[in-house]
Amino acid sequence: MRNFKKNFSKLSFALIFFLATFGFFSKRLFQHEQGKDSSFPESGLVTAVYDGDTIKVKFKNEKERKVRLIGIDTPEIGDSREEAKFRAHMARRFAFFYLYRKTVKLSYDWEIEDKYDRLLAYVWTEKQGLFNKFILSEGFAAVFLKFPFKYREEFIEAEREARELEKGFWKKGPYPSISEQDTRAYLGKLLSVKYTCSRVQTKGKFVFLYSSGEEFSTLVPRESISFFPELKSFEGKALTVTGFLEEYKQKPQIVAFFPRQIKIEKQ
């Protein structure tokens, strides 16, 4: 009788272990098949950009989810090193410029969610196609190789070409410099703009350094003002501002987070 109970106990434990293991792998298999068979299982509106590789998407059912872009990595905003933090901000501005308030489609790979309850996805836009690859090809992200994913070789090649062409972060030496009159032709690029600051104004969450005619401006976020103790002194000065060139209400602009981004030129 004791042997029967002992054997029964072992059999019960083995059965429970088998069912638990089967359930786990069944879920992973289901997620894999869902990602493989549905190129665009969901679409939604990008409502927030946290950094270069993490966004928030609002779906048709009004539910919002954080989405981590598969296969790429960008520096953390909270990094203590200034160069890493500068790159983190530039990557975020890049993603914001191309994704914020845009409708995107998502497709998945072998795993749908991570331990932080974020969706793991390939993000597709109408103009740029696969955005995960696009940000790599423009030099604002590196390939994240910790886990396998189906576009691995394409992503590695995209980063390699960006490095070879010195695009985005991979630029060696000074960034290209343009005048304020040429800014519209270079939107979406990391570069320097030369202009004369005609007016300094605090408005909303930013301090604006306007060009003559206010066709171009540099924006200093309120949280960065302590790094710029003499913002008013920029008025009337010739400046060279370095950063990601974007557009708001059809006006080109650069957001400056660090003093190194604004240089006063000799007149």
C-alpha positions, -999 to 999 in steps of 0.1 A, spaced: 0 0 0 29 23 9 45 16 -25 12 23 -43 9 57 -25 45 65 -32 42 56 -69 9 74 -72 24 106 -57 53 104 -82 28 99 -111 7 128 -99 37 151 -97 49 141 -132 15 147 -146 12 182 -130 47 190 -143 38 178 -178 6 198 -179 24 230 -167 52 226 -192 27 218 -220 7 249 -211 38 272 -212 50 260 -245 15 260 -260 12 296 -251 47 304 -267 37 284 -298 4 303 -301 22 336 -298 48 325 -324 22 314 -349 2 346 -343 32 367 -350 42 346 -380 8 343 -397 -4 379 -392 18 406 -408 -3 435 -394 -25 421 -366 -30 455 -351 -29 492 -359 -31 523 -338 -21 559 -331 12 567 -315 3 589 -284 37 590 -267 74 585 -274 94 576 -243 127 572 -261 141 559 -294 130 524 -289 98 526 -268 65 543 -277 28 541 -266 1 532 -291 -36 537 -288 -56 509 -305 -91 510 -321 -106 496 -288 -93 528 -271 -68 507 -251 -32 521 -249 -1 499 -246 36 505 -244 54 491 -273 91 481 -273 106 480 -308 122 447 -316 158 443 -325 170 479 -318 186 497 -288 190 534 -281 207 551 -251 187 558 -219 175 593 -212 185 588 -175 221 579 -184 245 599 -162 270 603 -191 264 635 -211 273 620 -245 250 590 -239 223 613 -227 227 636 -257 223 606 -280 193 594 -261 176 628 -265 184 628 -302 171 593 -307 139 603 -289 135 634 -311 140 613 -342 113 588 -331 90 617 -321 94 634 -355 85 603 -375 60 586 -352 42 609 -329 4 612 -338 10 589 -367 -10 558 -374 12 527 -374 8 490 -379 24 464 -357 37 429 -365 52 404 -341 79 378 -337 83 347 -315 74 366 -283 45 391 -281 51 406 -246 80 411 -223 82 409 -185 73 446 -182 40 440 -200 52 459 -231 43 447 -266 73 436 -286 67 446 -321 79 457 -355 65 491 -362 54 500 -397 47 534 -411 32 544 -445 63 564 -456 93 548 -439 81 511 -440 97 491 -412 106 519 -387 128 495 -366 151 492 -397 147 528 -407 160 543 -374 190 519 -377 197 530 -413 196 567 -403 222 561 -375 200 568 -344 200 533 -330 221 501 -327 211 465 -333 200 447 -301 213 411 -304 205 396 -270 175 377 -284 168 361 -319 145 378 -343 136 373 -380 151 405 -394 184 401 -376 206 400 -407 188 430 -423 192 450 -392 229 442 -388 234 453 -424 214 485 -419 236 495 -389 268 486 -408 259 509 -437 249 537 -414 283 534 -396 301 533 -429 283 564 -442 287 581 -408 250 588 -405 234 601 -373 254 591 -342 281 575 -362 293 609 -376 330 614 -370 340 650 -365 317 681 -367 281 677 -379 272 693 -413 264 730 -410 237 748 -428 221 783 -428 186 790 -415 174 795 -450 182 759 -459 166 742 -429 134 730 -447 156 709 -470 172 690 -442 144 681 -418 150 648 -400 188 652 -398 213 657 -371 233 688 -379 242 724 -370 223 756 -380 238 790 -382 216 820 -375 213 852 -356 190 852 -325 166 881 -328 144 874 -297 143 853 -266 109 844 -252 96 820 -226 64 803 -237 48 772 -222 73 745 -215 101 761 -235 123 791 -239 124 801 -276 155 816 -293 140 830 -325 157 839 -358 149 871 -376 113 866 -390 109 837 -366 112 811 -395 136 791 -373 140 787 -336 159 769 -309 139 755 -280 153 750 -245 130 729 -223 122 744 -189 138 714 -171 171 723 -188 170 760 -181 194 756 -151 221 746 -176 217 779 -195 220 807 -168 223 835 -194 197 827 -220 188 864 -225 224 871 -235 218 852 -267 196 880 -281 213 897 -310 241 871 -311 252 849 -341 246 813 -330 255 778 -342 230 753 -328 235 716 -331 208 690 -328 180 671 -345 163 693 -370 125 689 -368 94 709 -376 64 722 -356 35 740 -373 56 741 -405 84 760 -387 119 742 -385 134 740 -350 160 723 -328 155 714 -292 187 721 -271 191 701 -239 228 709 -232 250 741 -234 273 722 -258 245 725 -284 246 763 -286 277 781 -296 281 819 -298 300 829 -329 324 858 -331 309 887 -351 
